[in-house]
Amino acid sequence: MANIITHQGIVENISGSCITVRIVQASSCASCSVKGHCSSADSKEKIIEINTLPIHPYQVGEKVTVVGQTSMGMIAVLLAFIIPFFILIISLFILMSVTGNNEPVSGGISLALLIPYYIVLWLNKNKIKKNFSFSIKPINC
């Protein structure tokens, strides 16, 4: 059970076997009674597309639970933050030694090397999207 992430949401749209669910992603202090006076309170709405069977019992406006694996979050962090960080740092050190410690040039080229990385991610978004699959369950009231 520790490998599962759940969020409650509301079905926004149904298009064939694709269900769009709106979830409210809240920080741990978003439910605090003094959140209006605190700058750290944070709450964001997210839209998630879930592919299901063409025949499903869900209706627009219904409250549901969106279920995902924690490993998906780790892969997302790896792709979005850790790999680009290592590309930036490693290329910066290599370029600093090649350019004779020319910091502006080395920094600029290191940042520019992130552009192809994010383009490759964008070009493979459909393949990556298949690995990030969520499931949906009704909330039993």
DRENTORKOL-3810 file (N, C-alpha, C; in nm, 4 decimals):
REM DRENTORKOL-3810
@n.u->0.0819; n.v->-0.1198; n.w->0.0000; ca.u->0.0000; ca.v->0.0000; ca.w->0.0000; c.u->0.0861; c.v->0.1259; c.w->0.0000
@n.u->0.2123; n.v->0.1160; n.w->0.0451; ca.u->0.2987; ca.v->0.2329; ca.w->0.0507; c.u->0.3458; c.v->0.2756; c.w->-0.0882
@n.u->0.3275; n.v->0.1901; n.w->-0.1894; ca.u->0.3705; ca.v->0.2227; ca.w->-0.3246; c.u->0.2615; c.v->0.2889; c.w->-0.4063
@n.u->0.1543; n.v->0.3303; n.w->-0.3416; ca.u->0.0401; ca.v->0.3858; ca.w->-0.4131; c.u->0.0154; c.v->0.5300; c.w->-0.3697
@n.u->-0.0103; n.v->0.6154; n.w->-0.4688; ca.u->-0.0482; ca.v->0.7540; ca.w->-0.4438; c.u->-0.1950; c.v->0.7673; c.w->-0.4829
@n.u->-0.2753; n.v->0.8271; n.w->-0.3958; ca.u->-0.4160; ca.v->0.8472; ca.w->-0.4281; c.u->-0.4525; c.v->0.9939; c.w->-0.4115
@n.u->-0.5404; n.v->1.0395; n.w->-0.4988; ca.u->-0.5944; ca.v->1.1745; ca.w->-0.4918; c.u->-0.7423; c.v->1.1669; c.w->-0.5226
@n.u->-0.8204; n.v->1.2431; n.w->-0.4493; ca.u->-0.9617; ca.v->1.2511; ca.w->-0.4817; c.u->-0.9809; c.v->1.3590; c.w->-0.5872
@n.u->-1.0722; n.v->1.3334; n.w->-0.6789; ca.u->-1.0964; ca.v->1.4284; ca.w->-0.7858; c.u->-1.2393; c.v->1.4214; c.w->-0.8354
@n.u->-1.2680; n.v->1.5042; n.w->-0.9331; ca.u->-1.4010; ca.v->1.5117; ca.w->-0.9926; c.u->-1.3865; c.v->1.4921; c.w->-1.1429
@n.u->-1.4701; n.v->1.4052; n.w->-1.1988; ca.u->-1.4673; ca.v->1.3802; ca.w->-1.3427; c.u->-1.5122; c.v->1.5077; c.w->-1.4146
@n.u->-1.4266; n.v->1.5598; n.w->-1.5013; ca.u->-1.4548; ca.v->1.6826; ca.w->-1.5746; c.u->-1.5115; c.v->1.6556; c.w->-1.7131
@n.u->-1.4578; n.v->1.5534; n.w->-1.7798; ca.u->-1.4973; ca.v->1.5275; ca.w->-1.9175; c.u->-1.4775; c.v->1.3802; c.w->-1.9478
@n.u->-1.5636; n.v->1.3263; n.w->-2.0342; ca.u->-1.5502; ca.v->1.1883; ca.w->-2.0790; c.u->-1.5545; c.v->1.1894; c.w->-2.2308
@n.u->-1.4495; n.v->1.1358; n.w->-2.2905; ca.u->-1.4412; ca.v->1.1292; ca.w->-2.4353; c.u->-1.3992; c.v->0.9880; c.w->-2.4743
@n.u->-1.4960; n.v->0.9025; n.w->-2.5023; ca.u->-1.4664; ca.v->0.7629; ca.w->-2.5355; c.u->-1.4070; c.v->0.6917; c.w->-2.4160
@n.u->-1.2844; n.v->0.6430; n.w->-2.4314; ca.u->-1.2190; ca.v->0.5723; ca.w->-2.3217; c.u->-1.1263; c.v->0.6636; c.w->-2.2413
@n.u->-1.1249; n.v->0.7944; n.w->-2.2718; ca.u->-1.0407; ca.v->0.8908; ca.w->-2.1996; c.u->-1.1270; c.v->0.9729; c.w->-2.1040
@n.u->-1.0923; n.v->0.9651; n.w->-1.9772; ca.u->-1.1635; ca.v->1.0406; ca.w->-1.8739; c.u->-1.0701; c.v->1.1485; c.w->-1.8206
@n.u->-1.1184; n.v->1.2715; n.w->-1.8173; ca.u->-1.0419; ca.v->1.3827; ca.w->-1.7627; c.u->-1.0904; c.v->1.4098; c.w->-1.6212
@n.u->-0.9960; n.v->1.4067; n.w->-1.5257; ca.u->-1.0291; ca.v->1.4249; ca.w->-1.3846; c.u->-0.9538; c.v->1.5459; c.w->-1.3314
@n.u->-1.0246; n.v->1.6315; n.w->-1.2568; ca.u->-0.9626; ca.v->1.7479; ca.w->-1.1919; c.u->-0.9366; c.v->1.7119; c.w->-1.0467
@n.u->-0.8104; n.v->1.7230; n.w->-1.0065; ca.u->-0.7759; ca.v->1.6978; ca.w->-0.8667; c.u->-0.7198; c.v->1.8255; c.w->-0.8065
@n.u->-0.7340; n.v->1.8386; n.w->-0.6757; ca.u->-0.6756; ca.v->1.9510; ca.w->-0.6039; c.u->-0.5554; c.v->1.8968; c.w->-0.5292
@n.u->-0.4378; n.v->1.9437; n.w->-0.5688; ca.u->-0.3141; ca.v->1.9014; ca.w->-0.5066; c.u->-0.2795; c.v->2.0040; c.w->-0.3996
@n.u->-0.2886; n.v->1.9631; n.w->-0.2743; ca.u->-0.2692; ca.v->2.0570; ca.w->-0.1635; c.u->-0.1425; c.v->2.0232; c.w->-0.0861
@n.u->-0.0750; n.v->2.1271; n.w->-0.0390; ca.u->0.0377; ca.v->2.1043; ca.w->0.0497; c.u->-0.0170; c.v->2.0631; c.w->0.1855
@n.u->0.0686; n.v->2.0161; n.w->0.2716; ca.u->0.0229; ca.v->1.9657; ca.w->0.4005; c.u->-0.0366; c.v->2.0743; c.w->0.4893
@n.u->-0.0050; n.v->2.1998; n.w->0.4631; ca.u->-0.0608; ca.v->2.3052; ca.w->0.5470; c.u->-0.1802; c.v->2.3749; c.w->0.4813
@n.u->-0.2255; n.v->2.3260; n.w->0.3649; ca.u->-0.3356; ca.v->2.3915; ca.w->0.2952; c.u->-0.4670; c.v->2.3818; c.w->0.3728
@n.u->-0.4783; n.v->2.2829; n.w->0.4594; ca.u->-0.6014; ca.v->2.2679; ca.w->0.5363; c.u->-0.5921; c.v->2.3367; c.w->0.6731
@n.u->-0.4849; n.v->2.4073; n.w->0.6991; ca.u->-0.4647; ca.v->2.4747; ca.w->0.8276; c.u->-0.5615; c.v->2.5922; c.w->0.8413
@n.u->-0.6048; n.v->2.6199; n.w->0.9612; ca.u->-0.7031; ca.v->2.7269; ca.w->0.9836; c.u->-0.6445; c.v->2.8668; c.w->0.9661
@n.u->-0.5140; n.v->2.8827; n.w->0.9713; ca.u->-0.4525; ca.v->3.0147; ca.w->0.9542; c.u->-0.3826; c.v->3.0285; c.w->0.8187
@n.u->-0.4202; n.v->2.9463; n.w->0.7219; ca.u->-0.3511; ca.v->2.9500; ca.w->0.5930; c.u->-0.3678; c.v->3.0827; c.w->0.5204
@n.u->-0.4742; n.v->3.1574; n.w->0.5498; ca.u->-0.4947; ca.v->3.2871; ca.w->0.4867; c.u->-0.3926; c.v->3.3899; c.w->0.5308
@n.u->-0.3288; n.v->3.3685; n.w->0.6430; ca.u->-0.2303; ca.v->3.4625; ca.w->0.6968; c.u->-0.0882; c.v->3.4119; c.w->0.6800
@n.u->-0.0742; n.v->3.3018; n.w->0.6088; ca.u->0.0568; ca.v->3.2391; ca.w->0.5952; c.u->0.0927; c.v->3.2326; c.w->0.4475
@n.u->0.2168; n.v->3.2630; n.w->0.4140; ca.u->0.2578; ca.v->3.2623; ca.w->0.2737; c.u->0.2984; c.v->3.1240; c.w->0.2254
@n.u->0.3075; n.v->3.0260; n.w->0.3138; ca.u->0.3505; ca.v->2.8936; ca.w->0.2698; c.u->0.2354; c.v->2.8020; c.w->0.2327
@n.u->0.1108; n.v->2.8430; n.w->0.2555; ca.u->-0.0035; ca.v->2.7598; ca.w->0.2188; c.u->-0.0126; c.v->2.7535; c.w->0.0670
@n.u->-0.0296; n.v->2.6327; n.w->0.0147; ca.u->-0.0269; ca.v->2.6142; ca.w->-0.1293; c.u->-0.1282; c.v->2.5087; c.w->-0.1706
@n.u->-0.2053; n.v->2.5385; n.w->-0.2734; ca.u->-0.3039; ca.v->2.4458; ca.w->-0.3262; c.u->-0.3168; c.v->2.4702; c.w->-0.4761
@n.u->-0.3079; n.v->2.3629; n.w->-0.5567; ca.u->-0.3140; ca.v->2.3764; ca.w->-0.7015; c.u->-0.4094; c.v->2.2733; c.w->-0.7585
@n.u->-0.4804; n.v->2.3121; n.w->-0.8637; ca.u->-0.5665; ca.v->2.2191; ca.w->-0.9348; c.u->-0.4886; c.v->2.1590; c.w->-1.0510
@n.u->-0.5033; n.v->2.0296; n.w->-1.0705; ca.u->-0.4371; ca.v->1.9584; ca.w->-1.1793; c.u->-0.5425; c.v->1.8830; c.w->-1.2589
@n.u->-0.5189; n.v->1.8702; n.w->-1.3878; ca.u->-0.6058; ca.v->1.7934; ca.w->-1.4758; c.u->-0.5276; c.v->1.6696; c.w->-1.5182
@n.u->-0.5888; n.v->1.5524; n.w->-1.4989; ca.u->-0.5247; ca.v->1.4263; ca.w->-1.5328; c.u->-0.6126; c.v->1.3513; c.w->-1.6315
@n.u->-0.5502; n.v->1.3010; n.w->-1.7375; ca.u->-0.6222; ca.v->1.2191; ca.w->-1.8348; c.u->-0.5975; c.v->1.0724; c.w->-1.8022
@n.u->-0.7056; n.v->0.9962; n.w->-1.7943; ca.u->-0.6976; ca.v->0.8553; ca.w->-1.7587; c.u->-0.7632; c.v->0.7747; c.w->-1.8687
@n.u->-0.6908; n.v->0.6774; n.w->-1.9217; ca.u->-0.7463; ca.v->0.5893; ca.w->-2.0231; c.u->-0.8074; c.v->0.4680; c.w->-1.9548
@n.u->-0.9342; n.v->0.4413; n.w->-1.9850; ca.u->-1.0060; ca.v->0.3281; ca.w->-1.9270; c.u->-1.0679; c.v->0.2455; c.w->-2.0390
@n.u->-1.1454; n.v->0.1494; n.w->-1.9996; ca.u->-1.2207; ca.v->0.0716; ca.w->-2.0982; c.u->-1.3246; c.v->0.1615; c.w->-2.1629
@n.u->-1.3611; n.v->0.1348; n.w->-2.2887; ca.u->-1.4630; ca.v->0.2182; ca.w->-2.3545; c.u->-1.5960; c.v->0.2195; c.w->-2.2786
@n.u->-1.6268; n.v->0.1114; n.w->-2.2096; ca.u->-1.7498; ca.v->0.1065; ca.w->-2.1294; c.u->-1.7084; c.v->0.1212; c.w->-1.9836
@n.u->-1.7519; n.v->0.2297; n.w->-1.9204; ca.u->-1.7162; ca.v->0.2553; ca.w->-1.7810; c.u->-1.8362; c.v->0.3178; c.w->-1.7102
@n.u->-1.8419; n.v->0.3047; n.w->-1.5783; ca.u->-1.9590; ca.v->0.3533; ca.w->-1.5047; c.u->-1.9510; c.v->0.4996; c.w->-1.4607
@n.u->-1.8543; n.v->0.5749; n.w->-1.5069; ca.u->-1.8326; ca.v->0.7097; ca.w->-1.4559; c.u->-1.9136; c.v->0.8133; c.w->-1.5319
@n.u->-1.9488; n.v->0.9216; n.w->-1.4619; ca.u->-2.0245; ca.v->1.0308; ca.w->-1.5217; c.u->-1.9579; c.v->1.1632; c.w->-1.4852
@n.u->-1.9791; n.v->1.2637; n.w->-1.5682; ca.u->-1.9239; ca.v->1.3969; ca.w->-1.5432; c.u->-1.9790; c.v->1.4488; c.w->-1.4107
@n.u->-1.8905; n.v->1.5031; n.w->-1.3270; ca.u->-1.9295; ca.v->1.5565; ca.w->-1.1968; c.u->-1.9159; c.v->1.4560; c.w->-1.0834
@n.u->-1.8879; n.v->1.3315; n.w->-1.1154; ca.u->-1.8766; ca.v->1.2274; ca.w->-1.0128; c.u->-1.7433; c.v->1.2382; c.w->-0.9401
@n.u->-1.7457; n.v->1.2152; n.w->-0.8087; ca.u->-1.6227; ca.v->1.2143; ca.w->-0.7300; c.u->-1.5581; c.v->1.0770; c.w->-0.7426
@n.u->-1.4279; n.v->1.0782; n.w->-0.7704; ca.u->-1.3531; ca.v->0.9543; ca.w->-0.7901; c.u->-1.2181; c.v->0.9645; c.w->-0.7196
@n.u->-1.1503; n.v->0.8510; n.w->-0.7116; ca.u->-1.0153; ca.v->0.8459; ca.w->-0.6581; c.u->-0.9206; c.v->0.8101; c.w->-0.7717
@n.u->-0.8184; n.v->0.8915; n.w->-0.7922; ca.u->-0.7165; ca.v->0.8655; ca.w->-0.8927; c.u->-0.6010; c.v->0.7950; c.w->-0.8230
@n.u->-0.5577; n.v->0.6833; n.w->-0.8811; ca.u->-0.4548; ca.v->0.6003; ca.w->-0.8192; c.u->-0.3342; c.v->0.5922; c.w->-0.9122
@n.u->-0.2155; n.v->0.6099; n.w->-0.8561; ca.u->-0.0909; ca.v->0.5988; ca.w->-0.9313; c.u->0.0168; c.v->0.5360; c.w->-0.8457
@n.u->0.1236; n.v->0.4953; n.w->-0.9078; ca.u->0.2363; ca.v->0.4344; ca.w->-0.8382; c.u->0.3375; c.v->0.5425; c.w->-0.7981
@n.u->0.3994; n.v->0.5265; n.w->-0.6816; ca.u->0.5008; ca.v->0.6230; ca.w->-0.6386; c.u->0.6222; c.v->0.6202; c.w->-0.7302
@n.u->0.6470; n.v->0.5083; n.w->-0.7956; ca.u->0.7617; ca.v->0.4995; ca.w->-0.8870; c.u->0.7468; c.v->0.5971; c.w->-1.0033
@n.u->0.6228; n.v->0.6291; n.w->-1.0419; ca.u->0.6023; ca.v->0.7271; ca.w->-1.1490; c.u->0.6539; c.v->0.8637; c.w->-1.1071
@n.u->0.6339; n.v->0.8998; n.w->-0.9818; ca.u->0.6833; ca.v->1.0278; ca.w->-0.9314; c.u->0.8344; c.v->1.0334; c.w->-0.9311
@n.u->0.8964; n.v->0.9220; n.w->-0.8955; ca.u->1.0429; ca.v->0.9171; ca.w->-0.8938; c.u->1.1000; c.v->0.9288; c.w->-1.0350
@n.u->1.0368; n.v->0.8638; n.w->-1.1310; ca.u->1.0820; ca.v->0.8728; ca.w->-1.2698; c.u->1.0643; c.v->1.0150; c.w->-1.3218
@n.u->0.9540; n.v->1.0798; n.w->-1.2855; ca.u->0.9299; ca.v->1.2178; ca.w->-1.3282; c.u->1.0372; c.v->1.3113; c.w->-1.2726
@n.u->1.0729; n.v->1.2946; n.w->-1.1471; ca.u->1.1780; ca.v->1.3770; ca.w->-1.0860; c.u->1.3114; c.v->1.3510; c.w->-1.1543
@n.u->1.3383; n.v->1.2252; n.w->-1.1854; ca.u->1.4624; ca.v->1.1900; ca.w->-1.2544; c.u->1.4697; c.v->1.2585; c.w->-1.3907
@n.u->1.3633; n.v->1.2493; n.w->-1.4693; ca.u->1.3629; ca.v->1.3069; ca.w->-1.6037; c.u->1.3625; c.v->1.4596; c.w->-1.6038
@n.u->1.2913; n.v->1.5195; n.w->-1.5095; ca.u->1.2746; ca.v->1.6648; ca.w->-1.5110; c.u->1.3835; c.v->1.7409; c.w->-1.4367
@n.u->1.4463; n.v->1.6795; n.w->-1.3369; ca.u->1.5400; ca.v->1.7543; ca.w->-1.2538; c.u->1.6788; c.v->1.6925; c.w->-1.2419
@n.u->1.6869; n.v->1.5643; n.w->-1.2137; ca.u->1.8168; ca.v->1.5028; ca.w->-1.1828; c.u->1.9041; c.v->1.4915; c.w->-1.3072
@n.u->1.8500; n.v->1.4368; n.w->-1.4163; ca.u->1.9299; ca.v->1.4244; ca.w->-1.5387; c.u->1.9730; c.v->1.5619; c.w->-1.5911
@n.u->1.8826; n.v->1.6609; n.w->-1.6004; ca.u->1.9288; ca.v->1.7934; ca.w->-1.6454; c.u->2.0353; c.v->1.8539; c.w->-1.5531
@n.u->2.0234; n.v->1.8298; n.w->-1.4228; ca.u->2.1233; ca.v->1.8812; ca.w->-1.3283; c.u->2.2609; c.v->1.8230; c.w->-1.3601
@n.u->2.2673; n.v->1.6918; n.w->-1.3836; ca.u->2.3956; ca.v->1.6299; ca.w->-1.4139; c.u->2.4486; c.v->1.6735; c.w->-1.5503
@n.u->2.3604; n.v->1.6912; n.w->-1.6480; ca.u->2.4047; ca.v->1.7433; ca.w->-1.7775; c.u->2.4682; c.v->1.8805; c.w->-1.7589
@n.u->2.4029; n.v->1.9645; n.w->-1.6809; ca.u->2.4518; ca.v->2.1003; ca.w->-1.6573; c.u->2.5856; c.v->2.1006; c.w->-1.5847
@n.u->2.5962; n.v->2.0267; n.w->-1.4760; ca.u->2.7188; ca.v->2.0279; ca.w->-1.3948; c.u->2.8360; c.v->1.9639; c.w->-1.4678
@n.u->2.8133; n.v->1.8468; n.w->-1.5270; ca.u->2.9233; ca.v->1.7779; ca.w->-1.5957; c.u->2.9717; c.v->1.8596; c.w->-1.7153
@n.u->2.8779; n.v->1.9111; n.w->-1.7951; ca.u->2.9195; ca.v->1.9913; ca.w->-1.9107; c.u->2.9893; c.v->2.1197; c.w->-1.8670
@n.u->2.9467; n.v->2.1777; n.w->-1.7561; ca.u->3.0115; ca.v->2.2996; ca.w->-1.7068; c.u->3.1569; c.v->2.2733; c.w->-1.6691
@n.u->3.1827; n.v->2.1646; n.w->-1.5971; ca.u->3.3205; ca.v->2.1335; ca.w->-1.5593; c.u->3.4063; c.v->2.1007; c.w->-1.6813
@n.u->3.3517; n.v->2.0258; n.w->-1.7748; ca.u->3.4276; ca.v->1.9920; ca.w->-1.8958; c.u->3.4562; c.v->2.1179; c.w->-1.9768
@n.u->3.3550; n.v->2.2010; n.w->-1.9955; ca.u->3.3735; ca.v->2.3225; ca.w->-2.0749; c.u->3.4651; c.v->2.4234; c.w->-2.0064
@n.u->3.4634; n.v->2.4268; n.w->-1.8740; ca.u->3.5549; ca.v->2.5172; ca.w->-1.8028; c.u->3.6998; c.v->2.4774; c.w->-1.8290
@n.u->3.7266; n.v->2.3491; n.w->-1.8334; ca.u->3.8642; ca.v->2.3068; ca.w->-1.8593; c.u->3.9012; c.v->2.3248; c.w->-2.0069
@n.u->3.8056; n.v->2.3081; n.w->-2.0975; ca.u->3.8335; ca.v->2.3231; ca.w->-2.2404; c.u->3.8508; c.v->2.4702; c.w->-2.2789
@n.u->3.7690; n.v->2.5595; n.w->-2.2225; ca.u->3.7741; ca.v->2.7013; ca.w->-2.2601; c.u->3.8724; c.v->2.7816; c.w->-2.1761
@n.u->3.9443; n.v->2.7176; n.w->-2.0881; ca.u->4.0408; ca.v->2.7905; ca.w->-2.0058; c.u->3.9734; c.v->2.8774; c.w->-1.9015
@n.u->3.8743; n.v->2.8234; n.w->-1.8327; ca.u->3.7999; ca.v->2.8904; ca.w->-1.7252; c.u->3.7232; c.v->3.0140; c.w->-1.7732
@n.u->3.6740; n.v->3.0116; n.w->-1.8941; ca.u->3.5894; ca.v->3.1196; ca.w->-1.9450; c.u->3.4461; c.v->3.0916; c.w->-1.8976
@n.u->3.4106; n.v->3.1504; n.w->-1.7857; ca.u->3.2828; ca.v->3.1206; ca.w->-1.7210; c.u->3.1599; c.v->3.1576; c.w->-1.8049
@n.u->3.1525; n.v->3.2764; n.w->-1.8648; ca.u->3.0323; ca.v->3.3092; ca.w->-1.9430; c.u->3.0083; c.v->3.2134; c.w->-2.0598
@n.u->3.1135; n.v->3.1782; n.w->-2.1309; ca.u->3.1000; ca.v->3.0874; ca.w->-2.2444; c.u->3.0624; c.v->2.9477; c.w->-2.1952
@n.u->3.1310; n.v->2.9003; n.w->-2.0937; ca.u->3.1031; ca.v->2.7668; ca.w->-2.0397; c.u->2.9610; c.v->2.7575; c.w->-1.9853
@n.u->2.9188; n.v->2.8587; n.w->-1.9118; ca.u->2.7836; ca.v->2.8599; ca.w->-1.8574; c.u->2.6773; c.v->2.8664; c.w->-1.9657
@n.u->2.7020; n.v->2.9489; n.w->-2.0664; ca.u->2.6060; ca.v->2.9611; ca.w->-2.1758; c.u->2.5912; c.v->2.8323; c.w->-2.2547
@n.u->2.7023; n.v->2.7682; n.w->-2.2856; ca.u->2.6970; ca.v->2.6425; ca.w->-2.3600; c.u->2.6334; c.v->2.5331; c.w->-2.2749
@n.u->2.6645; n.v->2.5303; n.w->-2.1451; ca.u->2.6049; ca.v->2.4302; ca.w->-2.0562; c.u->2.4531; c.v->2.4444; c.w->-2.0517
@n.u->2.4069; n.v->2.5680; n.w->-2.0422; ca.u->2.2617; ca.v->2.5907; ca.w->-2.0440; c.u->2.2018; c.v->2.5531; c.w->-2.1794
@n.u->2.2746; n.v->2.5828; n.w->-2.2866; ca.u->2.2255; ca.v->2.5510; ca.w->-2.4204; c.u->2.2162; c.v->2.4005; c.w->-2.4422
@n.u->2.2981; n.v->2.3223; n.w->-2.3733; ca.u->2.2923; ca.v->2.1770; ca.w->-2.3859; c.u->2.1630; c.v->2.1184; c.w->-2.3276
@n.u->2.0951; n.v->2.1950; n.w->-2.2443; ca.u->1.9672; ca.v->2.1473; ca.w->-2.1903; c.u->1.8564; c.v->2.1553; c.w->-2.2945
@n.u->1.8701; n.v->2.2428; n.w->-2.3923; ca.u->1.7670; ca.v->2.2583; ca.w->-2.4949; c.u->1.7447; c.v->2.1285; c.w->-2.5723
@n.u->1.8509; n.v->2.0636; n.w->-2.6239; ca.u->1.8270; ca.v->1.9369; ca.w->-2.6946; c.u->1.7676; c.v->1.8290; c.w->-2.6032
@n.u->1.8075; n.v->1.8290; n.w->-2.4778; ca.u->1.7536; ca.v->1.7299; ca.w->-2.3846; c.u->1.6025; c.v->1.7453; c.w->-2.3701
@n.u->1.5568; n.v->1.8679; n.w->-2.3479; ca.u->1.4129; ca.v->1.8895; ca.w->-2.3319; c.u->1.3380; c.v->1.8720; c.w->-2.4641
@n.u->1.4028; n.v->1.8971; n.w->-2.5773; ca.u->1.3399; ca.v->1.8700; ca.w->-2.7070; c.u->1.3204; c.v->1.7198; c.w->-2.7250
@n.u->1.4195; n.v->1.6409; n.w->-2.6876; ca.u->1.4067; ca.v->1.4946; ca.w->-2.6955; c.u->1.2943; c.v->1.4462; c.w->-2.6045
@n.u->1.2849; n.v->1.5022; n.w->-2.4840; ca.u->1.1738; ca.v->1.4663; ca.w->-2.3954; c.u->1.0399; c.v->1.5006; c.w->-2.4598
@n.u->1.0301; n.v->1.6191; n.w->-2.5184; ca.u->0.9050; ca.v->1.6624; ca.w->-2.5802; c.u->0.8686; c.v->1.5732; c.w->-2.6988
@n.u->0.9682; n.v->1.5355; n.w->-2.7797; ca.u->0.9420; ca.v->1.4490; ca.w->-2.8947; c.u->0.8964; c.v->1.3096; c.w->-2.8518
@n.u->0.9379; n.v->1.2661; n.w->-2.7352; ca.u->0.9017; ca.v->1.1335; ca.w->-2.6848; c.u->0.7897; c.v->1.1384; c.w->-2.5818
@n.u->0.7136; n.v->1.2472; n.w->-2.5789; ca.u->0.6120; ca.v->1.2637; ca.w->-2.4752; c.u->0.5047; c.v->1.1556; c.w->-2.4804
@n.u->0.4674; n.v->1.1085; n.w->-2.5999; ca.u->0.3664; ca.v->1.0034; ca.w->-2.6079; c.u->0.4187; c.v->0.8710; c.w->-2.5524
@n.u->0.5441; n.v->0.8420; n.w->-2.5783; ca.u->0.6062; ca.v->0.7197; ca.w->-2.5248; c.u->0.6193; c.v->0.7292; c.w->-2.3725
@n.u->0.6581; n.v->0.8447; n.w->-2.3249; ca.u->0.6709; ca.v->0.8658; ca.w->-2.1804; c.u->0.5334; c.v->0.8619; c.w->-2.1141
@n.u->0.4331; n.v->0.9168; n.w->-2.1822; ca.u->0.2974; ca.v->0.9215; ca.w->-2.1276; c.u->0.2428; c.v->0.7814; c.w->-2.1006
@n.u->0.2822; n.v->0.6842; n.w->-2.1833; ca.u->0.2379; ca.v->0.5461; ca.w->-2.1637; c.u->0.2905; c.v->0.4885; c.w->-2.0328
@n.u->0.4083; n.v->0.5336; n.w->-1.9900; ca.u->0.4660; ca.v->0.4854; ca.w->-1.8638; c.u->0.4018; c.v->0.5504; c.w->-1.7417
@n.u->0.3363; n.v->0.6632; n.w->-1.7619; ca.u->0.2715; ca.v->0.7349; ca.w->-1.6535; c.u->0.1211; c.v->0.7137; c.w->-1.6619
@n.u->0.0788; n.v->0.5944; n.w->-1.6314; ca.u->-0.0630; ca.v->0.5641; ca.w->-1.6423; c.u->-0.1272; c.v->0.5616; c.w->-1.5032
@n.u->-0.2406; n.v->0.6270; n.w->-1.4939; ca.u->-0.3177; ca.v->0.6315; ca.w->-1.3710; c.u->-0.4411; c.v->0.5441; c.w->-1.3867
@n.u->-0.4938; n.v->0.5009; n.w->-1.2762; ca.u->-0.6212; ca.v->0.4294; ca.w->-1.2788; c.u->-0.7211; c.v->0.5096; c.w->-1.1954
@n.u->-0.8445; n.v->0.4712; n.w->-1.2050; ca.u->-0.9518; ca.v->0.5464; ca.w->-1.1406; c.u->-1.0435; c.v->0.4504; c.w->-1.0685
@n.u->-1.0894; n.v->0.4918; n.w->-0.9512; ca.u->-1.1842; ca.v->0.4118; ca.w->-0.8728; c.u->-1.2951; c.v->0.5032; c.w->-0.8238
@n.u->-1.4170; n.v->0.4523; n.w->-0.8156; ca.u->-1.5252; ca.v->0.5350; ca.w->-0.7615; c.u->-1.5102; c.v->0.5492; c.w->-0.6109
@n.u->-1.5593; n.v->0.6605; n.w->-0.5587; ca.u->-1.5612; ca.v->0.6809; ca.w->-0.4140; c.u->-1.6929; c.v->0.6263; c.w->-0.3637
@n.u->-1.6849; n.v->0.5305; n.w->-0.2744; ca.u->-1.8069; ca.v->0.4718; ca.w->-0.2190; c.u->-1.8590; c.v->0.5593; c.w->-0.1063
@n.u->-1.9713; n.v->0.6235; n.w->-0.1295; ca.u->-2.0293; ca.v->0.7140; ca.w->-0.0301; c.u->-2.1190; c.v->0.6395; c.w->0.0648
END
